[in-house]
Amino acid sequence: MNEIQCRHCGHRFDDSQIRCPHCRTPTPAEQERLAAGAKKRFLYAFVGLIVFATLMILILPRDS
Ligand SMILES: [Zn+2]
């Protein structure tokens, strides 16, 4: 097991932890994981919105 140093407070802790036990700052690896998860969620929301908008355009009657 490795010891890593917190970027925020300098506290040293085991790298099996996902966040600093002292100030609760996520480790760089955990921050990356969280960012990747957020990106994925954003992409799903975006694709969902496009599909929804396309369906609405096809389904709703046009007054012309
Ligand atoms: Zn810390």
N, CA, C, O and the ligand as a Tripos MOL2 file, in Angstrom:
@<TRIPOS>MOLECULE
protein
  257   255    65     0     0
PROTEIN
NO_CHARGES

@<TRIPOS>ATOM
      1 N           0.8300   -1.2040    0.0000 N.3       1 MET1
      2 CA          0.0000    0.0000    0.0000 C.3       1 MET1
      3 C           0.8640    1.2530    0.0000 C.2       1 MET1
      4 O           1.9380    1.2890    0.6000 O.2       1 MET1
      5 N           0.3810    2.2590   -0.6710 N.am      2 ASN2
      6 CA          1.1350    3.5020   -0.8250 C.3       2 ASN2
      7 C           0.5590    4.6120    0.0370 C.2       2 ASN2
      8 O          -0.6210    4.6330    0.3880 O.2       2 ASN2
      9 N           1.4510    5.5270    0.3550 N.am      3 GLU3
     10 CA          0.9840    6.6900    1.0840 C.3       3 GLU3
     11 C           0.9680    7.8660    0.1180 C.2       3 GLU3
     12 O           1.9320    8.0910   -0.6130 O.2       3 GLU3
     13 N          -0.1130    8.6040    0.1160 N.am      4 ILE4
     14 CA         -0.1750    9.7890   -0.7370 C.3       4 ILE4
     15 C          -0.4090   11.0100    0.1290 C.2       4 ILE4
     16 O          -0.8730   10.9210    1.2650 O.2       4 ILE4
     17 N          -0.0760   12.1450   -0.4440 N.am      5 GLN5
     18 CA         -0.2240   13.3900    0.3010 C.3       5 GLN5
     19 C          -1.3820   14.1820   -0.2760 C.2       5 GLN5
     20 O          -1.5100   14.3290   -1.4910 O.2       5 GLN5
     21 N          -2.2170   14.6860    0.6060 N.am      6 CYS6
     22 CA         -3.3680   15.4700    0.1760 C.3       6 CYS6
     23 C          -2.9070   16.7730   -0.4630 C.2       6 CYS6
     24 O          -2.0480   17.4750    0.0700 O.2       6 CYS6
     25 N          -3.5000   17.0850   -1.6260 N.am      7 ARG7
     26 CA         -3.1260   18.3240   -2.3300 C.3       7 ARG7
     27 C          -3.6700   19.5530   -1.6140 C.2       7 ARG7
     28 O          -3.1580   20.6630   -1.7620 O.2       7 ARG7
     29 N          -4.7100   19.3250   -0.8420 N.am      8 HIS8
     30 CA         -5.3840   20.4630   -0.2090 C.3       8 HIS8
     31 C          -4.7270   20.8280    1.1170 C.2       8 HIS8
     32 O          -4.3810   21.9890    1.3340 O.2       8 HIS8
     33 N          -4.5480   19.8400    2.0160 N.am      9 CYS9
     34 CA         -4.0620   20.1560    3.3640 C.3       9 CYS9
     35 C          -2.7000   19.5610    3.6690 C.2       9 CYS9
     36 O          -2.1240   19.8590    4.7160 O.2       9 CYS9
     37 N          -2.1560   18.7090    2.7640 N.am     10 GLY10
     38 CA         -0.8340   18.1460    3.0030 C.3      10 GLY10
     39 C          -0.8310   16.9360    3.9150 C.2      10 GLY10
     40 O           0.2350   16.3720    4.1650 O.2      10 GLY10
     41 N          -1.9610   16.5210    4.4140 N.am     11 HIS11
     42 CA         -2.0920   15.3610    5.2800 C.3      11 HIS11
     43 C          -1.7180   14.1050    4.4910 C.2      11 HIS11
     44 O          -2.1060   13.9620    3.3320 O.2      11 HIS11
     45 N          -0.9570   13.1850    5.1250 N.am     12 ARG12
     46 CA         -0.5690   11.9570    4.4240 C.3      12 ARG12
     47 C          -1.5170   10.8360    4.8250 C.2      12 ARG12
     48 O          -1.8310   10.6600    6.0020 O.2      12 ARG12
     49 N          -1.9680   10.0780    3.8220 N.am     13 PHE13
     50 CA         -2.8620    8.9680    4.1150 C.3      13 PHE13
     51 C          -2.7010    7.8670    3.0870 C.2      13 PHE13
     52 O          -2.0800    8.0600    2.0410 O.2      13 PHE13
     53 N          -3.2660    6.7090    3.3960 N.am     14 ASP14
     54 CA         -3.1540    5.5300    2.5530 C.3      14 ASP14
     55 C          -3.9390    5.7150    1.2450 C.2      14 ASP14
     56 O          -5.0360    6.2730    1.2500 O.2      14 ASP14
     57 N          -3.3670    5.2400    0.1220 N.am     15 ASP15
     58 CA         -4.0310    5.4700   -1.1700 C.3      15 ASP15
     59 C          -5.2060    4.5330   -1.4250 C.2      15 ASP15
     60 O          -5.8230    4.5920   -2.4890 O.2      15 ASP15
     61 N          -5.5220    3.6670   -0.4580 N.am     16 SER16
     62 CA         -6.7340    2.8640   -0.6060 C.3      16 SER16
     63 C          -7.9680    3.7020   -0.2680 C.2      16 SER16
     64 O          -9.1000    3.3270   -0.5770 O.2      16 SER16
     65 N          -7.7210    4.8370    0.3690 N.am     17 GLN17
     66 CA         -8.8210    5.7530    0.6760 C.3      17 GLN17
     67 C          -9.1270    6.5670   -0.5840 C.2      17 GLN17
     68 O          -8.2280    6.8650   -1.3700 O.2      17 GLN17
     69 N         -10.3940    6.9220   -0.7700 N.am     18 ILE18
     70 CA        -10.7400    7.7100   -1.9480 C.3      18 ILE18
     71 C         -10.7230    9.2040   -1.6430 C.2      18 ILE18
     72 O         -10.7550   10.0340   -2.5510 O.2      18 ILE18
     73 N         -10.6720    9.5390   -0.3420 N.am     19 ARG19
     74 CA        -10.5810   10.9620   -0.0080 C.3      19 ARG19
     75 C          -9.7750   11.1520    1.2650 C.2      19 ARG19
     76 O          -9.6310   10.2340    2.0730 O.2      19 ARG19
     77 N          -9.2580   12.3540    1.4250 N.am     20 CYS20
     78 CA         -8.4370   12.6840    2.5920 C.3      20 CYS20
     79 C          -9.2710   12.5670    3.8710 C.2      20 CYS20
     80 O         -10.3400   13.1710    3.9640 O.2      20 CYS20
     81 N          -8.7960   11.7960    4.8620 N.am     21 PRO21
     82 CA         -9.5710   11.6570    6.0960 C.3      21 PRO21
     83 C          -9.5520   12.9520    6.9310 C.2      21 PRO21
     84 O         -10.3360   13.1200    7.8650 O.2      21 PRO21
     85 N          -8.6490   13.8430    6.5710 N.am     22 HIS22
     86 CA         -8.4950   15.0840    7.3290 C.3      22 HIS22
     87 C          -9.4410   16.1800    6.8300 C.2      22 HIS22
     88 O         -10.1450   16.7960    7.6300 O.2      22 HIS22
     89 N          -9.4630   16.4300    5.5110 N.am     23 CYS23
     90 CA        -10.2660   17.5400    4.9810 C.3      23 CYS23
     91 C         -11.3140   17.0860    3.9640 C.2      23 CYS23
     92 O         -12.0400   17.9130    3.4110 O.2      23 CYS23
     93 N         -11.3990   15.7460    3.7100 N.am     24 ARG24
     94 CA        -12.4070   15.1750    2.8090 C.3      24 ARG24
     95 C         -12.1880   15.5300    1.3390 C.2      24 ARG24
     96 O         -13.0980   15.3410    0.5310 O.2      24 ARG24
     97 N         -11.0150   16.0360    0.9670 N.am     25 THR25
     98 CA        -10.7270   16.3090   -0.4400 C.3      25 THR25
     99 C         -10.4850   14.9870   -1.1700 C.2      25 THR25
    100 O          -9.6570   14.1950   -0.7210 O.2      25 THR25
    101 N         -11.1830   14.7220   -2.2830 N.am     26 PRO26
    102 CA        -10.9570   13.4710   -3.0280 C.3      26 PRO26
    103 C          -9.5210   13.3990   -3.5560 C.2      26 PRO26
    104 O          -8.9120   14.4270   -3.8550 O.2      26 PRO26
    105 N          -8.9910   12.1950   -3.6660 N.am     27 THR27
    106 CA         -7.6550   12.0080   -4.2340 C.3      27 THR27
    107 C          -7.7130   12.3580   -5.7280 C.2      27 THR27
    108 O          -8.8020   12.3810   -6.3030 O.2      27 THR27
    109 N          -6.5700   12.6300   -6.3680 N.am     28 PRO28
    110 CA         -6.5790   12.9320   -7.8120 C.3      28 PRO28
    111 C          -7.2470   11.8240   -8.6170 C.2      28 PRO28
    112 O          -7.9930   12.1030   -9.5550 O.2      28 PRO28
    113 N          -6.9830   10.5570   -8.2520 N.am     29 ALA29
    114 CA         -7.5930    9.4360   -8.9780 C.3      29 ALA29
    115 C          -9.1060    9.4650   -8.8180 C.2      29 ALA29
    116 O          -9.8430    9.2240   -9.7750 O.2      29 ALA29
    117 N          -9.5670    9.7600   -7.6090 N.am     30 GLU30
    118 CA        -10.9980    9.8110   -7.3420 C.3      30 GLU30
    119 C         -11.6400   10.9950   -8.0620 C.2      30 GLU30
    120 O         -12.7540   10.8890   -8.5750 O.2      30 GLU30
    121 N         -10.9330   12.1160   -8.0960 N.am     31 GLN31
    122 CA        -11.4500   13.2960   -8.7960 C.3      31 GLN31
    123 C         -11.6330   12.9960  -10.2720 C.2      31 GLN31
    124 O         -12.6080   13.4190  -10.8930 O.2      31 GLN31
    125 N         -10.6600   12.2440  -10.8340 N.am     32 GLU32
    126 CA        -10.7340   11.8610  -12.2410 C.3      32 GLU32
    127 C         -11.9480   10.9770  -12.4880 C.2      32 GLU32
    128 O         -12.6770   11.1450  -13.4660 O.2      32 GLU32
    129 N         -12.1490   10.0140  -11.5560 N.am     33 ARG33
    130 CA        -13.2710    9.0960  -11.6690 C.3      33 ARG33
    131 C         -14.5910    9.8730  -11.6020 C.2      33 ARG33
    132 O         -15.5040    9.6160  -12.3860 O.2      33 ARG33
    133 N         -14.6900   10.8170  -10.6690 N.am     34 LEU34
    134 CA        -15.8950   11.6220  -10.5150 C.3      34 LEU34
    135 C         -16.1480   12.4620  -11.7680 C.2      34 LEU34
    136 O         -17.2860   12.5840  -12.2220 O.2      34 LEU34
    137 N         -15.0780   13.0380  -12.3220 N.am     35 ALA35
    138 CA        -15.2080   13.8680  -13.5250 C.3      35 ALA35
    139 C         -15.6760   13.0200  -14.6970 C.2      35 ALA35
    140 O         -16.5110   13.4590  -15.4880 O.2      35 ALA35
    141 N         -15.1340   11.7900  -14.8170 N.am     36 ALA36
    142 CA        -15.5260   10.8950  -15.8960 C.3      36 ALA36
    143 C         -16.9980   10.5360  -15.7500 C.2      36 ALA36
    144 O         -17.7280   10.4950  -16.7410 O.2      36 ALA36
    145 N         -17.4380   10.2760  -14.5290 N.am     37 GLY37
    146 CA        -18.8400    9.9580  -14.2680 C.3      37 GLY37
    147 C         -19.7450   11.1190  -14.6210 C.2      37 GLY37
    148 O         -20.8130   10.9180  -15.2000 O.2      37 GLY37
    149 N         -19.3360   12.3260  -14.2830 N.am     38 ALA38
    150 CA        -20.1350   13.5180  -14.5600 C.3      38 ALA38
    151 C         -20.2390   13.7350  -16.0640 C.2      38 ALA38
    152 O         -21.2910   14.1130  -16.5780 O.2      38 ALA38
    153 N         -19.1230   13.4890  -16.7660 N.am     39 LYS39
    154 CA        -19.0980   13.6510  -18.2200 C.3      39 LYS39
    155 C         -20.0770   12.6720  -18.8650 C.2      39 LYS39
    156 O         -20.8200   13.0270  -19.7800 O.2      39 LYS39
    157 N         -20.0630   11.4230  -18.3660 N.am     40 LYS40
    158 CA        -20.9380   10.3860  -18.9010 C.3      40 LYS40
    159 C         -22.4020   10.7670  -18.6700 C.2      40 LYS40
    160 O         -23.2340   10.6310  -19.5660 O.2      40 LYS40
    161 N         -22.7090   11.2460  -17.4550 N.am     41 ARG41
    162 CA        -24.0800   11.6430  -17.1430 C.3      41 ARG41
    163 C         -24.5250   12.7930  -18.0390 C.2      41 ARG41
    164 O         -25.6650   12.8250  -18.5020 O.2      41 ARG41
    165 N         -23.6110   13.7440  -18.2820 N.am     42 PHE42
    166 CA        -23.9210   14.8860  -19.1250 C.3      42 PHE42
    167 C         -24.2350   14.4200  -20.5460 C.2      42 PHE42
    168 O         -25.1750   14.9020  -21.1770 O.2      42 PHE42
    169 N         -23.4270   13.4700  -21.0400 N.am     43 LEU43
    170 CA        -23.6240   12.9420  -22.3960 C.3      43 LEU43
    171 C         -24.9780   12.2620  -22.5060 C.2      43 LEU43
    172 O         -25.6950   12.4750  -23.4840 O.2      43 LEU43
    173 N         -25.3460   11.4370  -21.5110 N.am     44 TYR44
    174 CA        -26.6340   10.7550  -21.5270 C.3      44 TYR44
    175 C         -27.7700   11.7640  -21.5220 C.2      44 TYR44
    176 O         -28.7420   11.6080  -22.2610 O.2      44 TYR44
    177 N         -27.6550   12.8020  -20.6910 N.am     45 ALA45
    178 CA        -28.6890   13.8300  -20.5990 C.3      45 ALA45
    179 C         -28.8200   14.5450  -21.9420 C.2      45 ALA45
    180 O         -29.9270   14.8390  -22.3930 O.2      45 ALA45
    181 N         -27.6850   14.8210  -22.5700 N.am     46 PHE46
    182 CA        -27.6600   15.5260  -23.8490 C.3      46 PHE46
    183 C         -28.3160   14.6870  -24.9420 C.2      46 PHE46
    184 O         -29.1500   15.1870  -25.6960 O.2      46 PHE46
    185 N         -27.9380   13.4090  -25.0280 N.am     47 VAL47
    186 CA        -28.5090   12.5060  -26.0330 C.3      47 VAL47
    187 C         -30.0090   12.3580  -25.7910 C.2      47 VAL47
    188 O         -30.7960   12.3520  -26.7380 O.2      47 VAL47
    189 N         -30.4060   12.2370  -24.5160 N.am     48 GLY48
    190 CA        -31.8150   12.1270  -24.1670 C.3      48 GLY48
    191 C         -32.5950   13.3410  -24.6440 C.2      48 GLY48
    192 O         -33.7030   13.2140  -25.1650 O.2      48 GLY48
    193 N         -32.0130   14.5080  -24.4660 N.am     49 LEU49
    194 CA        -32.6550   15.7610  -24.8670 C.3      49 LEU49
    195 C         -32.8280   15.8240  -26.3820 C.2      49 LEU49
    196 O         -33.8770   16.2460  -26.8710 O.2      49 LEU49
    197 N         -31.8100   15.4090  -27.1230 N.am     50 ILE50
    198 CA        -31.8710   15.4040  -28.5960 C.3      50 ILE50
    199 C         -32.9740   14.4630  -29.0680 C.2      50 ILE50
    200 O         -33.7710   14.8130  -29.9390 O.2      50 ILE50
    201 N         -33.0140   13.2550  -28.4810 N.am     51 VAL51
    202 CA        -34.0390   12.2710  -28.8530 C.3      51 VAL51
    203 C         -35.4190   12.8330  -28.5550 C.2      51 VAL51
    204 O         -36.3290   12.7140  -29.3760 O.2      51 VAL51
    205 N         -35.5850   13.4480  -27.3810 N.am     52 PHE52
    206 CA        -36.8540   14.0250  -26.9710 C.3      52 PHE52
    207 C         -37.2790   15.1360  -27.9440 C.2      52 PHE52
    208 O         -38.4320   15.1860  -28.3730 O.2      52 PHE52
    209 N         -36.3500   16.0120  -28.2810 N.am     53 ALA53
    210 CA        -36.6530   17.1200  -29.1860 C.3      53 ALA53
    211 C         -37.0420   16.6000  -30.5640 C.2      53 ALA53
    212 O         -37.9740   17.1130  -31.1830 O.2      53 ALA53
    213 N         -36.3280   15.5770  -31.0480 N.am     54 THR54
    214 CA        -36.6220   14.9910  -32.3590 C.3      54 THR54
    215 C         -38.0180   14.3740  -32.3600 C.2      54 THR54
    216 O         -38.7850   14.5600  -33.3050 O.2      54 THR54
    217 N         -38.3450   13.6320  -31.2880 N.am     55 LEU55
    218 CA        -39.6740   13.0230  -31.1840 C.3      55 LEU55
    219 C         -40.7530   14.0940  -31.1880 C.2      55 LEU55
    220 O         -41.7700   13.9510  -31.8650 O.2      55 LEU55
    221 N         -40.5380   15.1550  -30.4430 N.am     56 MET56
    222 CA        -41.5150   16.2420  -30.3680 C.3      56 MET56
    223 C         -41.7300   16.8760  -31.7410 C.2      56 MET56
    224 O         -42.8590   17.1890  -32.1190 O.2      56 MET56
    225 N         -40.6480   17.0620  -32.4790 N.am     57 ILE57
    226 CA        -40.7410   17.6630  -33.8170 C.3      57 ILE57
    227 C         -41.5550   16.7480  -34.7390 C.2      57 ILE57
    228 O         -42.3500   17.2200  -35.5510 O.2      57 ILE57
    229 N         -41.3430   15.4260  -34.6000 N.am     58 LEU58
    230 CA        -42.0450   14.4660  -35.4540 C.3      58 LEU58
    231 C         -43.5010   14.2830  -35.0410 C.2      58 LEU58
    232 O         -44.3790   14.1200  -35.8870 O.2      58 LEU58
    233 N         -43.7530   14.3130  -33.7120 N.am     59 ILE59
    234 CA        -45.0940   13.9890  -33.1940 C.3      59 ILE59
    235 C         -46.0400   15.1880  -33.2410 C.2      59 ILE59
    236 O         -47.1930   15.0620  -33.6520 O.2      59 ILE59
    237 N         -45.5430   16.3510  -32.8160 N.am     60 LEU60
    238 CA        -46.4300   17.5110  -32.7100 C.3      60 LEU60
    239 C         -46.8860   17.9870  -34.0830 C.2      60 LEU60
    240 O         -46.0830   18.0600  -35.0130 O.2      60 LEU60
    241 N         -48.1660   18.3100  -34.2150 N.am     61 PRO61
    242 CA        -48.6640   18.8060  -35.4990 C.3      61 PRO61
    243 C         -48.1350   20.2190  -35.7910 C.2      61 PRO61
    244 O         -47.9560   21.0340  -34.8850 O.2      61 PRO61
    245 N         -47.8980   20.4750  -37.0390 N.am     62 ARG62
    246 CA        -47.4140   21.8010  -37.4410 C.3      62 ARG62
    247 C         -48.5770   22.6090  -37.9910 C.2      62 ARG62
    248 O         -49.3430   22.0920  -38.8040 O.2      62 ARG62
    249 N         -48.7320   23.8370  -37.5830 N.am     63 ASP63
    250 CA        -49.8210   24.6270  -38.1630 C.3      63 ASP63
    251 C         -49.3180   25.4100  -39.3750 C.2      63 ASP63
    252 O         -48.9050   26.5660  -39.2850 O.2      63 ASP63
    253 N         -49.3760   24.7210  -40.5090 N.am     64 SER64
    254 CA        -49.0070   25.4110  -41.7420 C.3      64 SER64
    255 C         -49.8490   24.8680  -42.9030 C.2      64 SER64
    256 O         -49.6960   25.3170  -44.0400 O.2      64 SER64
    257 ZN         -6.5800   16.9280    3.1390 Zn       65 ZN65
@<TRIPOS>BOND
     1     1     2 1
     2     2     3 1
     3     3     4 2
     4     3     5 am
     5     5     6 1
     6     6     7 1
     7     7     8 2
     8     7     9 am
     9     9    10 1
    10    10    11 1
    11    11    12 2
    12    11    13 am
    13    13    14 1
    14    14    15 1
    15    15    16 2
    16    15    17 am
    17    17    18 1
    18    18    19 1
    19    19    20 2
    20    19    21 am
    21    21    22 1
    22    22    23 1
    23    23    24 2
    24    23    25 am
    25    25    26 1
    26    26    27 1
    27    27    28 2
    28    27    29 am
    29    29    30 1
    30    30    31 1
    31    31    32 2
    32    31    33 am
    33    33    34 1
    34    34    35 1
    35    35    36 2
    36    35    37 am
    37    37    38 1
    38    38    39 1
    39    39    40 2
    40    39    41 am
    41    41    42 1
    42    42    43 1
    43    43    44 2
    44    43    45 am
    45    45    46 1
    46    46    47 1
    47    47    48 2
    48    47    49 am
    49    49    50 1
    50    50    51 1
    51    51    52 2
    52    51    53 am
    53    53    54 1
    54    54    55 1
    55    55    56 2
    56    55    57 am
    57    57    58 1
    58    58    59 1
    59    59    60 2
    60    59    61 am
    61    61    62 1
    62    62    63 1
    63    63    64 2
    64    63    65 am
    65    65    66 1
    66    66    67 1
    67    67    68 2
    68    67    69 am
    69    69    70 1
    70    70    71 1
    71    71    72 2
    72    71    73 am
    73    73    74 1
    74    74    75 1
    75    75    76 2
    76    75    77 am
    77    77    78 1
    78    78    79 1
    79    79    80 2
    80    79    81 am
    81    81    82 1
    82    82    83 1
    83    83    84 2
    84    83    85 am
    85    85    86 1
    86    86    87 1
    87    87    88 2
    88    87    89 am
    89    89    90 1
    90    90    91 1
    91    91    92 2
    92    91    93 am
    93    93    94 1
    94    94    95 1
    95    95    96 2
    96    95    97 am
    97    97    98 1
    98    98    99 1
    99    99   100 2
   100    99   101 am
   101   101   102 1
   102   102   103 1
   103   103   104 2
   104   103   105 am
   105   105   106 1
   106   106   107 1
   107   107   108 2
   108   107   109 am
   109   109   110 1
   110   110   111 1
   111   111   112 2
   112   111   113 am
   113   113   114 1
   114   114   115 1
   115   115   116 2
   116   115   117 am
   117   117   118 1
   118   118   119 1
   119   119   120 2
   120   119   121 am
   121   121   122 1
   122   122   123 1
   123   123   124 2
   124   123   125 am
   125   125   126 1
   126   126   127 1
   127   127   128 2
   128   127   129 am
   129   129   130 1
   130   130   131 1
   131   131   132 2
   132   131   133 am
   133   133   134 1
   134   134   135 1
   135   135   136 2
   136   135   137 am
   137   137   138 1
   138   138   139 1
   139   139   140 2
   140   139   141 am
   141   141   142 1
   142   142   143 1
   143   143   144 2
   144   143   145 am
   145   145   146 1
   146   146   147 1
   147   147   148 2
   148   147   149 am
   149   149   150 1
   150   150   151 1
   151   151   152 2
   152   151   153 am
   153   153   154 1
   154   154   155 1
   155   155   156 2
   156   155   157 am
   157   157   158 1
   158   158   159 1
   159   159   160 2
   160   159   161 am
   161   161   162 1
   162   162   163 1
   163   163   164 2
   164   163   165 am
   165   165   166 1
   166   166   167 1
   167   167   168 2
   168   167   169 am
   169   169   170 1
   170   170   171 1
   171   171   172 2
   172   171   173 am
   173   173   174 1
   174   174   175 1
   175   175   176 2
   176   175   177 am
   177   177   178 1
   178   178   179 1
   179   179   180 2
   180   179   181 am
   181   181   182 1
   182   182   183 1
   183   183   184 2
   184   183   185 am
   185   185   186 1
   186   186   187 1
   187   187   188 2
   188   187   189 am
   189   189   190 1
   190   190   191 1
   191   191   192 2
   192   191   193 am
   193   193   194 1
   194   194   195 1
   195   195   196 2
   196   195   197 am
   197   197   198 1
   198   198   199 1
   199   199   200 2
   200   199   201 am
   201   201   202 1
   202   202   203 1
   203   203   204 2
   204   203   205 am
   205   205   206 1
   206   206   207 1
   207   207   208 2
   208   207   209 am
   209   209   210 1
   210   210   211 1
   211   211   212 2
   212   211   213 am
   213   213   214 1
   214   214   215 1
   215   215   216 2
   216   215   217 am
   217   217   218 1
   218   218   219 1
   219   219   220 2
   220   219   221 am
   221   221   222 1
   222   222   223 1
   223   223   224 2
   224   223   225 am
   225   225   226 1
   226   226   227 1
   227   227   228 2
   228   227   229 am
   229   229   230 1
   230   230   231 1
   231   231   232 2
   232   231   233 am
   233   233   234 1
   234   234   235 1
   235   235   236 2
   236   235   237 am
   237   237   238 1
   238   238   239 1
   239   239   240 2
   240   239   241 am
   241   241   242 1
   242   242   243 1
   243   243   244 2
   244   243   245 am
   245   245   246 1
   246   246   247 1
   247   247   248 2
   248   247   249 am
   249   249   250 1
   250   250   251 1
   251   251   252 2
   252   251   253 am
   253   253   254 1
   254   254   255 1
   255   255   256 2
@<TRIPOS>SUBSTRUCTURE
     1 MET1         2 RESIDUE 1 A MET
     2 ASN2         6 RESIDUE 1 A ASN
     3 GLU3        10 RESIDUE 1 A GLU
     4 ILE4        14 RESIDUE 1 A ILE
     5 GLN5        18 RESIDUE 1 A GLN
     6 CYS6        22 RESIDUE 1 A CYS
     7 ARG7        26 RESIDUE 1 A ARG
     8 HIS8        30 RESIDUE 1 A HIS
     9 CYS9        34 RESIDUE 1 A CYS
    10 GLY10       38 RESIDUE 1 A GLY
    11 HIS11       42 RESIDUE 1 A HIS
    12 ARG12       46 RESIDUE 1 A ARG
    13 PHE13       50 RESIDUE 1 A PHE
    14 ASP14       54 RESIDUE 1 A ASP
    15 ASP15       58 RESIDUE 1 A ASP
    16 SER16       62 RESIDUE 1 A SER
    17 GLN17       66 RESIDUE 1 A GLN
    18 ILE18       70 RESIDUE 1 A ILE
    19 ARG19       74 RESIDUE 1 A ARG
    20 CYS20       78 RESIDUE 1 A CYS
    21 PRO21       82 RESIDUE 1 A PRO
    22 HIS22       86 RESIDUE 1 A HIS
    23 CYS23       90 RESIDUE 1 A CYS
    24 ARG24       94 RESIDUE 1 A ARG
    25 THR25       98 RESIDUE 1 A THR
    26 PRO26      102 RESIDUE 1 A PRO
    27 THR27      106 RESIDUE 1 A THR
    28 PRO28      110 RESIDUE 1 A PRO
    29 ALA29      114 RESIDUE 1 A ALA
    30 GLU30      118 RESIDUE 1 A GLU
    31 GLN31      122 RESIDUE 1 A GLN
    32 GLU32      126 RESIDUE 1 A GLU
    33 ARG33      130 RESIDUE 1 A ARG
    34 LEU34      134 RESIDUE 1 A LEU
    35 ALA35      138 RESIDUE 1 A ALA
    36 ALA36      142 RESIDUE 1 A ALA
    37 GLY37      146 RESIDUE 1 A GLY
    38 ALA38      150 RESIDUE 1 A ALA
    39 LYS39      154 RESIDUE 1 A LYS
    40 LYS40      158 RESIDUE 1 A LYS
    41 ARG41      162 RESIDUE 1 A ARG
    42 PHE42      166 RESIDUE 1 A PHE
    43 LEU43      170 RESIDUE 1 A LEU
    44 TYR44      174 RESIDUE 1 A TYR
    45 ALA45      178 RESIDUE 1 A ALA
    46 PHE46      182 RESIDUE 1 A PHE
    47 VAL47      186 RESIDUE 1 A VAL
    48 GLY48      190 RESIDUE 1 A GLY
    49 LEU49      194 RESIDUE 1 A LEU
    50 ILE50      198 RESIDUE 1 A ILE
    51 VAL51      202 RESIDUE 1 A VAL
    52 PHE52      206 RESIDUE 1 A PHE
    53 ALA53      210 RESIDUE 1 A ALA
    54 THR54      214 RESIDUE 1 A THR
    55 LEU55      218 RESIDUE 1 A LEU
    56 MET56      222 RESIDUE 1 A MET
    57 ILE57      226 RESIDUE 1 A ILE
    58 LEU58      230 RESIDUE 1 A LEU
    59 ILE59      234 RESIDUE 1 A ILE
    60 LEU60      238 RESIDUE 1 A LEU
    61 PRO61      242 RESIDUE 1 A PRO
    62 ARG62      246 RESIDUE 1 A ARG
    63 ASP63      250 RESIDUE 1 A ASP
    64 SER64      254 RESIDUE 1 A SER
    65 ZN65       257 GROUP 0 **** ****
